[in-house]
Amino acid sequence: MDTMIDETIATIIEERFERFIAAVHDGRRPYQWQKRLVLTIIGSGRWPDRLSAPTGSGKTMVIDVHVFLNALAGLSREDEESSDPELVAAVRGLCLETLPRRLVMTVNRRSLVDDQYDEAVELENRIRTVDREVDGRESCILSLIRHGLDAREGAIIQERGDAESYDSFRVTRLRGGEPVDHAIREWRYRPTACQVICATPDMFGSRLLFSGYGTTPQARPIEAGLLAYDTVLVADEAHLSRQLVQTAKSVKRLERSGNGVVLRGVSPLQVMSTTATQTISDDDLNVAVEESDFETDTDLCARLTKPKPVDIVTVDRKDLARAMAERCVAEYNAKSVVGCIVNSVKMAEEVMKAMRSIQKEWRKEGKTFRGEICSFVGPMRRYDKKQLTDSDLFEAIKGNEQAVESTNLHYVIATQTLEVGIDADFCTLITELPSASALVQRAGRVNRRGQRDSGRVIVFREPDLSKVKSIYTSDELQYAVQWLETFEGIDSGLSAWACTQNPPRPAELSRAALQRLESWDVENLSHTDEALAADVNLPFQGSSDINLWLRDDLLSEDIPDIGVVVRSLPENDTDALDLLEVARPVADEAFPVWNRSQFTEIEKQFDSRTPFRIFIVQAKETDEDSVTLWNPQLGALSDCLHSGDMLVVDESAPLFDVNLHVLKTKKGSCETDVYNRCQDQGVILSSDSDNDDDSGRLKRIFSAIRSKDASEASEEDSLKTDATDIKPYLLKDVLVDDADRRALHNAIQKAVGSLTKFVESYENVLTSRFVFPLIDAEEPQDSWLFIQFAEDSLDDVTQQEMRKTVSAREDEPVYLNTSDGHQRSVEHRVKCFLHTLGLPDELSHDVMVAALHHDDGKKDPRFQKLLHYRMPKPDEYGEMNYLAKSRYHSPVYEAGIRRELNLRGWRHEQRSAAECWAKHDSIGANDIELVTRLAGTSHGHGRSCFRDDAATLIPQYVLDHRDSDPMLDIDEIRSAAEELFDEGMWERIISHTNMRYRYWGIAYLEAILRSADITISAEGR
C-alpha cells in the first residue's frame, strides 16, 4: 500500500518529529533522510526494504523513528481533546495501526549492539522520566509521545509501583556472553508495547527459528511468534548477514502461502537492510542519504565529506611495530588524540612496547615525550566500559579538547575491537592493513564529527602480502591495497561520502549458496518441547544446524556465547553452589570470551599452582539446579559448556588484565567481584574482616536473620518436620535492635557504593533472604548473606503455579473461576491484548475461550491438594472454591510435595486440553481445535505430543474421587483424553492448526495467551 501524504499533514508530522528529536538529543535537528524515512513509512504503510546511509550518518536514529511512529499510532486512536488536537486530527486518517510494535536492530559485533542498546536506554529514560505536570516545549512533546505510547500499548500493564504509568516502551539487549536474566525474558510478555531489541544476528535468528540460544524449549514458541509478527528487523551492515536477511524475508512468504488464516491486524516480519552503498534493486523501497541533503544538513556534510587523505607505507614485518610507533609520535597533535589500530593483540603489545622504548630514548636524550598512551585490545566487561564512558579519558578519545588537556591522553593503541566498539574521533589514524571493509570502519574513526579541516589515514603494509599471517586472507589484503590505491592523491581520500561513491566490493560468500527456508524446515524447527529421537540422533535435526539459515560462513569459528564472571564466594563448595543458585550472574559483570581457545587456557591455569574454582551456571530459566562445580574428571571445560552458560571463578583466578579489564588467560592477574554494583535487586554480604564494622557483629546479625526465618518456618510448616518453606518477613521486623540495623545498612551501603532503590527500600518491602552456611559452624569461618526483593525471587514458569509474593495481595487466595479469579483475569487480559492488536473478532473469541479454560486441569483433586497448602481443604469442590495458585514460598519445598502426590512431570494443561475437547459442543468455540491446542500448549509443552497417556493423566485415584465435584463429568473428560492422547487426535490437532494458522501464526496466538497468563501471575492474581 503506497499512499501520498497530504502536504499539510506531512508538515505537521515533520514539525513534531523535529521537536521530538530536539527534546531527546539536546536540541539536535533530524537529518533530511531521517524525515524522509518517517514519511516513507507512513505513506507506504511499511518499512523500506533498504536504507542507504554511509558510516557516520546517524543510522541509529531509526530507533527514534520507530518510537515516534508508534506514538503516532497510539495518538491516532485518541479523540481531539488531546494536548495536541492538530496532530491527532492529522494522523487519524492514516494507516498506522499495522506498523510494527517491535524493532529489532541486528549487527554482527557485540560492542555495536551494546552502543545501540545504550542509546535506546537513554531514549527510554528520557521518555519515562518526563514530568507531565511541567510546562515547557521539551516536556510537552515528550509527554505527548509518552501518552501516545501508552495508548499504543492499550494502557494494559502498569509499571511496577506506579499506578499512573504503563509499561509501554521497553528496551532489551540480546547478545552472547551474558547470562539469561529477568530483563532478557521480560520483553516477550509485552505483546502490545513499543519495543526496541538490540541483538546480534545469531541471537535474533535463533529465536526466530524456534531455537533461541539460552532459552528454555518452552519459551521458544513465544519468542518465535512475537518476532515473526508485528516486528521489523533492521539488519545493520547487511552485507555481513546476507543469509539472515534472506531467512527473515522468508517469514512473510511462508506465512502468506497456502490457504491458511491470515492474522489481520498485525503484519508478518518486515525487513530493512542498511548499507553504506546506494545500489538497489528495481523492486526495493529505498531511503537514502542524498547529496542534495548537504545544503540543509551542513553538519552531516562535514561528517561525510571532510577530506581524509591516504598514505600507504610499506615496511618489513620485523620493523612494522617500531615504524607505526614512530609515526604515531610524529603525528602528535596538542589538542587531540592519534589512533593506532592493528590486527592482533600481539601486534598491539609490540606497538605499545615500541612506544615505551621511544619514551625511554627521549628521556635519555633529555627530550620531553608529550602525551600519555592508552591501549584497548579486547571486549571489556560492561561494568568497566561504563566506568570508562563516564570518564574524562573517554571524552578525550571522543575528541573533547578540554578532556585531552586534563588527561594528557594523545595516543590510543588498539586492536580491531576499537573499529566499532568506542565512539572515537582521532585527528590521525595509523593502521595496519586490514580488509577493505574494515578500512572503511577504521577511517570512520578519523575526524568523525567533521570538526577539523581534515584527518589523515596512514596505512602500513608488508611487502609480500601472500606471506602475511593475519585474521584476513591474502586475497582480502591484496584487494584492499588495490582499492586503497584508487584514493591516493585524491583530495577527498577515504571520506565517508567518497567510500559511498566508490565502495569496496562485498566479501565473497564463503558458502556455495544461500539456503532457502521452506515450510518443512519450519515445521521441523517448531517442535520445541519434546526430546525427539531425531533431535538426538539425526544430524539434520541438530540444533547447531540452524546455522544453515543464519550464517554467511559455515566454517568460521563461533564467538562463544559464554562469559566469565568473578565472584567472591564461600570457601565451602556447597555454600558457594547454593549462593550462585540464588544470586545468578548478571549481564554487566560478565567478561566476554573472544574464542574457544581461551577455555583451554583457563584449564591450564586451573591446573597451575594458583588455586581457584570454576563453576558453570547453566542458561536455564527455571529454579532447577543449574550450577555445577567443574573439575577435569567431568571432561574438557569446553565440552561441558553450552550456548548462554556462564563461567564463575574465584577472585584468586589469574585470568584478567586489570588495566584493560579484559579476559587475559595467559599471564593474567586477578579481578574483583562487582556483582553488588551491577544490579539493583539484591546484595551479597560477607562477614569477613574487610568490613569497616566488626565482622563478629555482622556474623551475629546473619545468624539472627537465619534463626528468625527458620523459626517462623517451623511454626507454620506442619506437613513436614524438615520443612524449609520460609515466608519472607520485613527485615525491620526480623532485626529489632537499632544498632544491628545500622550496622547492616552501613555494610549494604558500602557494598553497593551508592544510594540505590535497593538501599532505600530493603527494610520496608518483602525480601527473600539466604544465609550461608545453613547452620552455625563450630570452626571459625565467614558467613554470607544474600538479600533479594521477594518479587524478583520466582521465575516466570514457577509463577504460573505458585502464588507470587506481592505486598498488596499477600494473604489473598487466588481462585480459579471466581469473577476475579485467575482464569477470568487472564481472559480479560487476553481481551485487552487482542482489542489493542486489532485481530479479527472470530479469532479473538477463540483465544479468549482458551484463556477462560487454560487452567481447567487444575481441578484434579491431587493438584488441588497441592494448591491448598496453608489453606483448609473444602469438603466438596465447586466453581467458586477451586484454587489457581499455591501459597508456597519455596519452589524446592513445593517440588517435594508434588513428588509425594505423584505429580512430578504431570501437566495440568494436558488435562485442560481434555476438558476443552470434552466440552466441544458447549464451550462456544468457532474452532474447537484451536481452543484445545491453545489450552494444551499454555505452558509451552505439547507442541508435538504429551508424555502421559489418558490413564496416567486421569488415573484411577481421580476416578475414584469423582464425588469431590458432582458437577464435573470426569468420565467424559477421561474419554476425551483417550481420544486425544491414546488414539492420536492431539497430533492431528497440532498438524491441522499448524496448517490453518501457519507455524509462526499459531506461535503468535500462543504467545498472546501465555503473555496474559504470565503477567497476571506476576501481579499475584
N, C-alpha and C positions, 0 to 999 in steps of 0.2 A: 504494500500500500504506500503510494507516494502522494502526498498532499502538499500543495503550495500553501504556505502560511501567509495569512493576510499581513501586509506590511506594518499596519498599526500594531497588531498583536505581536509580531516579531520584535518591534521596537520596545514594547513593554517588557517582553521577556528578556531581551538583551540588557535593558537598563537594570532589571532586578538581578540578573546574573552578575553584572559588573559590581553592584552593591554587595552582593554576597561574597564575591572573591575579595573585594577590598576589605570586608569585615573579618575574613578568616586569614588573610595574608598581609595584614598590616598596610593596607592602602594600595596594594598592587592592582593593576588593571589586567584583565584577561587578554590574552593574545587573540588576534583575529581568527586563527584556526580553531581556537577553543570555543569561540562564539559560534563559528560555523558548525562545529560538532554538535552543539546543543540544538541548533535549529534544524540540522540534518536529521538528527534522531527524532525530533518531534514531527518533522514533516513526513518522514518515511515510516514512522511507527516502529522502527527497529534501529539497532546499532549498525554502523557501516561495516563492511567486510574488512576494510583496511584503513589504517591511519599511517600516513607517510609523514614522518617528522624526524629531523636529524637529532643526534645526541645533543642534549642541552636545550631543547626547545620546550621543556616542561610537560612531557607526556604523562607524568604522574598526576597532572590535574584532571585526568579522566575520572579520578576518584571524586573530585569536587563536582564534576559534571553529573556523575551518577547520583550523588546525593541531592543535587539541585533538582534533577528531573523527577526523582522520587517524591521530593517535597511538592513539586508542581502537581504530580499525580494525586497526592493527598488533598491538596487545595482544590483540585477540580471537583471534588465531591462536596465541598463546603457551600454554604449559602453566602449571599453578598453582604452579610453582616460581619464578615471577616475584617481584620485590621487593614487589609489591602483589597477592597472590593474591586478595584480596577483590574488587578492581576487575576483574581478569582473569576471575574467575568470573561477575561481574555482566554483563560485556559479551559473553561468549562466545556467548550465545544470540541476540544482537541482529543484525539485518541491516545491518552496517556496511560490508561489502566493496564494495558498489556505490556508496558515497558518492564524490563526485568527488575525485581527487587534486590537480587544479589549480583554483585560484581566480583568476579574472581580475576585477580591480576597474577599472572604467572611469569616468572623469569628464571632462567637457568643458573642463578647464582644466589646462594643463601644471603649474602651480605646485601644484595639489592632487595631481596624480599624483606629483610629487616628494615631497610631505609623506607621502602614503600609503606610498610606497616607503621613505622614511627610517624610518617606524615599523616596517615589515615587516623591514627590515635589522636594526634594533635587536633585534627579537624573534629573528631568526635568530642574531645574535651571542650573545644570552643562552643560547640552546639549544646552540649549537655549542661554547661555551667552558665549559660546566658541567663541573666536576671530579667525575667519577663516584666517585672514591675518598673524597671529602669527605663526612662525615656532616652532617646538618642538614636541617631541614624543606624549605627552599628548594631545596637541591641534590638532595634526594631526589625531589621532584616533577619537577624539570627533567630529572634523569637518567631517570626513568620515561618522560617524554614523548619524550626522545631515543631511548630504547630502542624505544618504540612506533613512532616514525617510521622507524627502521632496519628494523624488522620489516615495516612497510608497504612500504618500498622493496624489500624482499626481500634485503637485505644483498648487493647485486649489485655496485655500483660504489663502490670505495673513494675517499675523499678523497685528493687528491694529498699524498703524503708522510706519510700516517698509515694504517698497516695495520689499525688497530682502529676506524677511523671510516668511515662510509659517507656518500655524497653523497645524503642522504635528505631534505633540506629546502633549497629554492632560492628566491631572490627575484630577480625580473627586472623591469626598467622598460622599457616600450616607448612612446616618445613622439617627436614630431618635434623637429627642431632639435638632434639629437645623432647622432654617427656610428654606423655599424653596427660593433660590435667583438665580441670574443670573448664577453663577458658577455651580450650581446644574443642571441647564437646558441646558447649552451650549453644553455639550457633545453629546447630541442627534442630533445635526445639523452638525456633522463632520463624516459622514459615512466612509470616506476613511482614516481618520487619525489613527495613532497608539494611543491607549488609555489605561490607567490603571484606573480602577474604584475600589475603596476600599469601601466595603459595608457590612452592617450586612445582615444575611441571609434573614430576612423579607423584607428588602428594595430591595434586588435583586429579590427575589422570587415574591413579589407582582408586580413588574414591568414586570417580565417575563409573569405573568398570567394576563396581561391587567388590573391591579388593583393598579397601583403604589401609594403608600402612599404619600400624599402631592402633587399629581399632578392632573391636570385637566383631565376629561374624554377625551377631545380632544387630549391631549398629549400622552395618554397611548398606542395607537397603534404604535406610533413612537418608544417608548422605548421597547415595547414587540418585535417588529420586529428586531430592532438592537441587542437586547440581545439574540435573538434566532438564529441569523445568524452572521457569521464572528466574533464569540466570543468564548473564552474559560473561563470556570468557574473553578477557583482554590478554592476548598472548604477546608479551613484550619480547623483543628480539626473536620474532617468529622464525627467522631463518635457522635458529638453533633448535627449534622444536617443530619441525615440519610434520613428523608422524603424529604428534599430539594434536596439532591443528586439524589434520585430516580425520583423526578419530573423533574429535569433538564435533566436527561438522557432520559426522555420520549420524549423530543422535536425531537430528530433525528428519533426515531421510528415513531412518528406520522407524521412528515413532509415527510418521505420517504414511507409512506403507501399509498395504492391505486394507481391510475393511473394519479396522478397529475403531473404538470410540475415541473421538478427538476431545482432549481436555480443553474445551473452550474456556477462555478467561486467563489462561496462563500459556505462554509460548514455550516451545522447546528451546533448548540451549542455543543461544546466539553466540557467534564467534567473531571477534575483531582482532586481526593481526596488526601489530605495529612493526614498522620497518623504517630504516633511515633512507631508503631509496624511494623513488616515485614511479616505479614500474608497477603497473596494474593490469589486470585482465579486463576485457571488454565488459564482462557482466558484473564486475565489482562495483559496489557502492563505496566510494573512496573520499576521505577527507585528508587534506594535505596542507603543509606549510607552503605558501606561495610567495614568490619573490615580491609581488605587489604588496604583501603584508608589511614589508620593511619600512614603507613610508610612514605607517602608523606605529608599528611596533619597533621603535628605534632601539630599545634595549635588546630585543631579540635579534635585531640586525647586527648589533655589536657582538653579541654572543656567538652568532653563527658565521659572521663574515670577517671578523678581525684576523689579520694575517698570522699564520703560524709557519714561517719559513723552515725548510727542512735541510739538514746536513746529514750526509751518510759518511761515517768514518769506518775504515777497515783496519782491524787490529788483530794480531795473532792471539789465540786463546790465552796463552800464558801471560800476556800483557793486558788483557781485557779489563780486569778489575782495577788495576792501577790507572789505566787510561781513563776510565769512566770517573774514578775518584778525582783525578786531576782536572777533568773537565767540569765537574761539579764545583770545585773550588774556583775555577776560572770564571764561572758564570755567576759568582756571588752577586747578590743584589741587596742593598742595605734595607730595603723596605718590604722584601718578600722572600719566599721560600723556593729553593731549587729542588725539583723532584728527580729521583733516580729510580727507575723501575726495571727490575731484572726478572729472569725467567725461573729462578730456583732459589731455594733457601741458601744453598751452598754459595751461589754467586753473591747473594746479598751479604752473607757473612764475609766473603772475600773483599767486597767493596767497603764494608764497614772497617775491616782490618786495614785496608789501604788508606782510608780516611784518617784513622788513628795514627798511622805511620806518618802521614803528611803533617798532622798536628805536632807530633814529636819532632820531626825535622825542622819545622818552622820555629819551634821553641829553641832548639839548639842554635839556630841561625839568628836568634834574637828577634824574630818576626812575630807579630800577633796574628793568631789564627782567629778569624772573625766568624762567630756563629756557632750554635750548638747543632748536634746531629741527633736525629731520631730515626728509629727503624720499625717497620711493620712487615712481618714475614708470615702471617697466617691468620686465620679467622679467630677472633677473640671471643672470650666469654662475654655474653651480653651485659652482664653486670659491669665488667671492666670497660666495655665500649661506651656504656652510659657515662661512666666516670670521665672518660676521655672527651666525649662530646660536650660535657658540661665545663670543660677546662679551657684556659687561655691557649693551651697548646693546640687544641682543635681549631680554635678561631684563627690561629696563626696559619695552620695548614690550609684553611679556607680562604686565606688572603687578607685577613684583617691586619692592617699595618700597625695598629696600636698593640695588638697581641704579639706580632712579630717583635716589636720593640721590647715588650715586657718579658717575653720568654727567651729572646735572643735566638729563636729557632730559625735556621736558614737552610738546613739540608734534611731531606727525608729520603731514606734508602728503603726500598720496599720490593716485595715480590708482586706478582700479578694480582694478589689479593687487593691491592690498592686501586686497581683499574676501575673497580666499581664499588668497592667497599666503603670508601670515605669520600666525602664531597670536597676533594682537594681542588685548589686553584693555584697552580705553580706559575712562577714567572718564566721558567725554562724547564724543559723535560730532557733528561738524559736517559736513554732507554736501550737495553739490549734488544736486538732484533727479534720480534715475535711474528705471529701471523699477521696478515693484512687487517683482518677484522679486529684483532687485539690492538693493533696500532691505532685504529680509529678510536677505540675506547681510551687508550692512554693519551692520545692527543687531546681528547676531551677534557683532560685534567690540566691543560695549559690555558691560561687566560680564560678560564671557564666562564666568567661573568662579563668578559669583554671590557673590563675597566682599564686595561693597559692598551697601548697602541698596537702591540704585537707580542707574541710569545714563541720563542724558538723551540724546535723539536730536533734533537741531535740523536741519531740512531747509530749505534755501534754494532758492527757485524764482523764475523770472522771471514777470512779469505775463501776457504773451501767449505761451503755450506753443506756439502754432501757428507762431511765428517763430523758435523756438529751433533753433540749429544744434548737433546733438548726435549721438552714436552711437545714441541712442534716438529712435524716431519720436515725433511729436507725439501720436499716439493713445496710445502707451505712457505718455508723461508725463502726459497728462490722466487716464488711468485711474489712474495711481499716486497722483495728488492725491486723486481720489475715494476710492480705497481707504484712503489715509492719513488722510483726514478722519474715517473711522469710528473711529480710535483716539485722536483728540484729546479731551482731557478725561477719558479713561478711565484709571483708576489703573494698570492693567497696561501700558498703552501698547503698544510693539512687543516685548513679551517673546516669547520663542520659543514658549511654550505658547499665548499669545494668537494668534500668527500661524498656529499649527496649527489652532486653532478657527475662525479667520477667514482662510483662506489667500487669497493673490491668485489671480486666475484664471490658468489656464495660458495661455502665449503662443499666439496663433493660429498654426496651421500655415501656413507661408508657401508651401507647395506644394499643389496641388489635392487630392492624396490620398496616403496611404502606399502604397508599392509592395509587392505580394505576391511573394515569391520562389518561383519554380516550378522543377521538376526540369530543364526545358530550359535555364533560366538557369544552373543549377549545372553542367550538362554543358558548356555553353559556357565557363564560367569555369575548369573543371577541366583544360582543355587548356593546361597551363602551360609546356610545354617547347619547342614549335616556334613559329617566327615565321610564323604562318599568314597567308595573303593577306588574309583577313577582318580579322585583328587590325590590319593596317596600313591598309586602305583603307575599311572599312565602319564607320560611326560607332557602330553598336550593339555592336561588338566592342571598342571602345577601352577602355583601362584606366581612364580617368577616369570611365567610365560606372558604375563600382561605386558612385559617389555616389548613384545612383538607389536603392540598397538600404541606404545608410548615413546620409544626411544629411536632417535636417528642413528645411533651407533649401538649395535647389539653386542659388540666385542669389548667396549670400553669398560674399565673397572668402575664399579659403583662407588660413589662417595657414600660411605656408610651413614645410614640414618640413625646414628648412635652417638651419644655424648658421654663425656666423663665428668663426674661430679666429685668434688672434695667435701668430705664431711668429718667433723669431729664427732666420734661415736664412742659408746661404752666399750670398755675392754672385753667384756663378756660377749661372746658371739651371739648368743641367744637374745640378749638385750639389744644388741646392735640390729639384729634382724627385725625384732619387734618394733624398734623405733623407726626403721626405714619403712615398715609396713604402713605406719600411720602418718609419718612425715615424709612423703614421697618427694623425689626431686621435682623442682620447678624449672621453668624454661631458662630464666636468667642466670642460673648457677651452673649451667652445662657448658663445658668446653667442647667445641666441635671437633670431631675426628676427621682428619684430612683423607686418610686412605687406610685400607685394611692392614697394611704392613705395620701400622702403629700398634695393633693388637699383639703382634709377635714381639715387638719391642717392650710392651708392657709386661708380657710374660717373662721376658728376660730380666727385667727389673725386679719382678716378683721373686725370681729365683736368686737374686743377689743378696747381699748381706743386710740391706736396708729392709726392716720388717714393715709390711703393710698388708692390709686385707683388701680383697676385691669382691664386691657384692654386685650381683646382677639384678636389677629391678626390671622385671618384665613389663612390656607395654600392654597391661591389662586394664580394663575399665571397671572391674568389679572388685569387691573386697576379698576375693580369693587370695590364698597365699601366693605371692608373686615375687618374693625376694629370696634369692639363694646366695650362699657363700661359695664362691668359686674356689676350686683347688685343682691342681693338674690331673688328679685322678678322674675328674669329670670329662676330660678331653681338652683339646686345644681351646683357648679362650674364644677365638673367632668362630669355632664350631658351636659354641654354646650361646651365641648371640643371634637375635633376630631383629628385624627392622623395628625401630621405635624403642628398643631396650635402652637402658641407661647403665653405665658402669659407675659404681660409687667406690671411691678409695679413701683410705685414711689420710689425715693431714700429713702423715710421715712419708707419703708416696713421692719420690723424686721424679716427677713426670712432667714438670712445667717450667716455662721460662717466666720467672716472676717479674721481669722487667717488661716483657712484651705481652704477658698474660695470654699465652697460647700453650697448647699441648707440645711438650718437648720431651719425647720418650727416651732420647739419648742425652746423657749428661745433663739431666734436668735438675730442678730444685723443687722444693715443697711450696704448695699454695695454701690459702686459708679458706675456711668454711664461711660462705656468705649467705647461707640459707635465710637467716633471720632478716636480711636486708633486701631480699629478692621477692618477697611476697608480704601480704598484709592480712593473712587469715589465721596465722598461728605463730608460735615461737618455741624454740628449743632452748632449754636452760640446763646448765650443768653446775654441780656444787663444787667444782674444782677451785683450787686456791687462787686462780687468776682473777676471781671476782673481787671487787672492792669490799663488798660485805664479807663478814666472816663466813667461810664455807660451811662451818658447822651449823650456822643459823639456817642457811638455805637447805642443807640436808635435812634438818629437823622440819622445816616448812614442807618440803617434798613428802616426807614421811607422814606428816599430819594430813596432807591432802589425800594421800593414798589410803590412810586409815579411815578417814571420814567417808570417802566414796565407797570403800569396801564395806563399812558398817551399814551404810544406807542400803547397799545391795542385799546384804544378808538379811536385813529386816523385811524387805519386800519380796524377795525371790523365794517362793515356797515350793516350787515344783522340783527343784534340785538342790541338794545340800552344797554342791560345789558351784553354785550359780555365780556368774560374773556379769550379769546383765545390769550394768550400772546406770542409774538415771543421772543425767547431768544436773547439778545444782549450781546456783550462782556462786561464784568464787568468794564473794564477800560474805556469804553465809557459811562457807567452809572455814575460812580464816577469820576468826573474830578478834584476834589480837592486832591492834593498830600498828605496832612495831613490826610484826610479821608481814602485814600487808604493805607497809612502806618498803621493807627490805625486798619483797618480791617485785614491787613496782620498779624500784631502782634497778634491779637485775634485768627486768624486761626492757626498761628504757635503754640501758647500756647495750643490751644485745641487739636491739632493733636500730638504735642510733639516731632516731628522730621521733617526733610526736606523730604517730600514725593512728589510723582509725582503730587498730587493734589495741594500741596502748591506751587510748582514750576510753575504750568501752569494755575491755575484757572482764572487768569485775561485775558489770551490771547486765550482761547478756549471758544466755546459756552457752556454756563451753563444754567441750569434751576434754578430759584430762587423762594423761597416761604417765605413770611414774615407773622408772626402771632403776634398779631391779624390782621385780614384782613383790619381793619381801625384803625386809631389812636383813642385810648380810652381817654375819658375825665379824668377818675380817674387814678392815677399813677399805673402802672403795668409793668412788664418786657416785653420786645419784644424778638422775636425769629426769627432767620434767618436760613434757610436750603438752601445750595448751592450744586448742583449736576451737574456733566458732562451731557450735554444735550443728548449725545449719549447713556447714560445709563437710560434715563428717560422713554422710551417707552418699554412695554413688547413685547414679541415675537409675540403674536397674533395681537396686535394693529398695529405692524409694517407691517403686511401683507396688511393693508388697508390704513394706514396713512403714509405719507412721513416722513421717519426718518431724523432728522436734522443732516446732515453730512457737516462739514465745507467746504469741497472741492466742494460740489454739492448743495450748499444751495439754489440757486434760479432756478435750472433747473427743469422743469416739468418732471414727469415720465409718458411717454406714454405707451399705452398698446401693440400696434402692429407695431411700427416702427422697423427699423432694429436693433436699440439699445434699444428698448423698453423692458418693464418688461417681457413679455412672451417669447420673443426671448432670453433674458438674462437667464431666468430660463431654457429654453430648452438647451442652451449652457452649463449651469452649470450641468444639468442632464446628458448631453452627456459626460462631463468630468468625472463625478462620475462613470457612467456606464462603460466607457472605462477603467478607473483605476481598477474597481472592476472585470472586465472581464466577465460580464454577457452575455448570448447569444445574437447575433445580432438581431434576430427576436423579442425577448422580449424587448431588449433595444429600438428598434424602436418604440414600442407601448408606452413605458414610456415617450419617447421624444415627441410623438404626444400628449399625455395627458398634458405634460408640456406646449406645444405650445398653448393649448386651455383651460388650467385650470381656467383662469380668463375671459373667453368669456362672462360670465354672467354679468360682469361689464358694458356691453354695454347698459344695461337697462337705459332708459332716466332719471329715477328718481335717479339712482345711479350716473350717470354722472353729474347730477345737484349737488349732494352731493360732488363729487370729484372736481368740477370746482370752489369751494370756492377760492376766491382771484384770480381767472383767468376768462377772458371773455369766455362766453359760445358761441360755434360756431353756425352759422345758420343751418348748416347741418353736421351730423356726417359721418365720413368715417374711414377707417382703420388707417389713419395717425393722427387723432386728438382725438381718444378715450384716456382718461386718465386711468392710473392704480392706482395711489396714490393721496390722497388728500394732501392739504398743511395746514391742521390744526396743531396747536401746542399743543392743549389741548384735550385729549380724552373725557373729560366731555363735552366740547363745541361741539365736533363732534357728540357725542351721542344725544345732544339736537337737532341739525339739522336733524339727522337721524330720530328722532321721528316726527318732523314736516313733513317729506317726507313720513311718514308711512312705514319706512324701518326697524323698530325695530324688530329684530328676523328674518328678511328676509335674506336668504342665497344666495349670488350671485353664489356660486359654485353649488348650486342646478340647477340654470338656465344654468350654464356651462355644466352640465351633459346633460340637454335637448338639448343644441345646438350641442353637440357631437353626440347625438343619432339622431338628425335630419339630420346630415351630414354623416351618417354611410356609405353611398356609395361613398362619395367623400373625406373623411378625410384621407384616406390612411392607415387605421389600419389593422393589421393582426388579432387582436382580439378586435372588437369594444366594447364588454362588458368590457374588461379590461380597455380600454381607457376611457369609460364613467364612470366606477367606480372610477378610479384614479382622474379624473377631479372633480367628485362629492364629493369625500372624502378629497379633498386637504386642508381642514381646520379641519379635524377630525370629522365633522358631517356626518350624512347619512350612518353610518356603519350598521344601522338597517333599518331606514326609515327616511324620512324628515317630518317636521311638516306641510308644506304647500302643498295643492293640486295645480293643474295646474292653476285654476282661481285666487288663491292668489299669486302664483309665477309670473304669467304674467297677471295682472289684465286688466280690460277694458281700464284704462288710458293708458297703454302701447300700447294696440292695436289701440287706437285712435291716437297715436303719431307714427304710423308706418312709416310716411313720414320723420321722423327725420334721418333715414338712409335708402335710397331707395335700397341699396344693401343687406339689411338684410330681410330675409323672416320670419317675426315674426309669421305669421300664421302657417308656417311649424314647427317652434320651439314650439308654443303653442300645436300643435297636438302631437309632440314628448313628451312634458311634460304630456299631458293627458295619453298617453300610459304608460309612466314611473310611474307617481305618482298617477294616478286615477285608472289605470287598473292592477297595481301590477307588472309591468315589472321590476321596480327598485329592489324590493325584490327578484325577480328571478335572476337578475344580481348579487346581493350580494351573494346569495346561490351558483350560478354557479361558480363565481370567487373564493369563499371560497374553493370549492371542487377542482377546477382546479389548483390553486396555493397554496393551504393549508392555514390554518389560520395565521400562523406566516409568511409564504412566502408572502402573499398578504400584510400583515402589513409592511414587509420589503420593498416592492416596494412602498407602500405609503410613507414610511419614506424617501426613496431616493428623491421622488418628493417634499415632504414637506421640507426636509432639503435644497434643492436647492432654493425653494421659500423663505424660511425664511432668508437664508444667503444673497441672492440677495437683499431682502428688507432691511436687516441690513446695506447693503452698500449704501442705498439710491437710489436703482435702481428699 
